[in-house]
Amino acid sequence: MRPIRETIAVEEAKALALDVAAPVNRFERVSLSDAAGRVLAVPVVSSIDVPPFDRAAMDGYAVMARDTFGAGRDNAKLLRLVDTSYSGDARGRRISDGECVEIATGAPVPEGADAVVMVEETEKTAAGVRIFVPVYPGQHVGRRATDITSGQPVAAAGSVLNPGRIGALAAVGTTTIDVFVRPRVAIVSTGNEIIEPGQPLGPGQIYNINRFTLASIIAAHGGDAAVGSTVPDTLPDLVEAIRRAASADLIIFSGGSSVGERDLMLDALHETGDVIFHGIAIKPGKPTILGKVGTAPVLGMPGNPTSCLSNAYLLVIPMLRRMARLPPHEPRTIRAPLSRRIVSTTGRHQFYTVRVIEGTVVPAFKGSGDITSMAHADGYIEIPAQTDIVEAGEMVEVKLF
């Protein structure tokens, strides 16, 4: 046994973790249909005007605005109907004084016309179209290039491609774009007792939980998880596993980070790279390791499922989003009263899972080894290291999952 005699504060651990999480510089070309949520690596400039022609903004009649001046319900202006323009049509005939063209929303406005009268303000008759309201030049017309002009930047490098930005790229005819690659995250589970779900459990064995929870976190925050096979609790096996994973952008081990005789991650990391810290003043998740092998940060996470997943929220998400060039994660929060007193561990920042029931915050944390501490929770509160007790009825901030 090698007890952790010194720990660092949570905020210091976060800062050190972010410091080694360098943004990826590699990029790849993807189709626009696969670009949602990706980060643009190369800016896109439009080669066309959008819209590429004057178009009707309403169903109605394209007119010369001056022909409608003075129109009213008791003084309708009668115009000759000479053509029809539908969406997708080429421009029809040019109109002259006293003429109009029936037009659909989005259809090209014919030459000579400079406004559209809404169909609700007209009446079609055998003699022509009666206009009941005047329109001014440009009314109900979407002018060419009013949205985007040729040569205008459409999306800047570093932009996260949300639906609106993807729409703008489609509007200028983009089919493929260059985006930064998703950071590749190697997940390695350790422990002689760990087996994969689907296999029969033998004496002393448990199913691998952490590789699934970690992969879910990684997928949700811009990374690609590469799951390795479970590694036995021996120093040579752990060293070899680190070396195999060293080509990843981030390496996460679950298990082997604590202080038992078979907790050998610290030794393996000393042998293959650098150790930045071992031990955080937090509950759960105290026996967490941060190191570096080559250019890849290495996290040695506790094997207990709640410890592993809670530290993934606090450390992995900020690191991964920085590496993926995504903005910092801002979880949705609510404030509500606590249903009963919580006694915290003195000197350790606590990640405490809770449920929100009828406007009240109800503790859900059971133990660091119990995955239902997370599965049956709606979110978590953070209790600072200097706080020993949070009283019933006190307003607390819940960060929702």
Salt bridges, closest charged atoms under 4 A:
GLU11 OE2 - LYS14 NZ 3.62
GLU28 OE2 - ARG38 NH2 2.62
ASP49 OD2 - ARG144 NE 2.91
ASP54 OD2 - ARG143 NH1 2.97
ASP97 OD1 - ARG66 NH2 2.72
GLU99 OE2 - ARG80 NH2 3.78
GLU99 OE2 - ARG93 NH2 3.16
GLU102 OE1 - LYS124 NZ 3.03
GLU111 OE2 - ARG91 NH1 3.82
GLU111 OE1 - ARG94 NH1 3.80
GLU121 OE1 - ARG73 NH2 3.16
GLU123 OE1 - ARG130 NH1 2.88
ASP178 OD2 - ARG29 NH2 2.96
GLU196 OE1 - ARG211 NE 2.65
GLU240 OE2 - ARG244 NH1 3.94
ASP249 OD2 - ARG26 NH2 2.97
ASP267 OD2 - ARG2 NH2 2.96
GLU382 OE1 - HIS349 NE2 2.66
GLU382 OE2 - LYS399 NZ 2.73
GLU391 OE2 - ARG341 NH2 3.12
